[in-house]
Amino acid sequence: MTKHEFEVAMTCEGCSGAVTRVLNKIGEVNFEIDLPKKLVWIESDKDVEVLMETLKKCGKEVKYNGTK
């Protein structure tokens, strides 16, 4: 599985909770959230576009930083 890094405009625990909820819905992903750095690492075989669109559902600005 590939590990992708995304920058998500999270400011609080509520924001990271929203990210957790949308990612849990797509299944077959492992993820880590670093709230202070506003980073989300997602390990998945899904297409980057799918992951990006899923993250955008939490209502925050999302930027793809590449694979790690």
Order of alpha helices (4+ residues) and beta strands (2+ residues): beta-alpha-beta-beta-alpha-beta
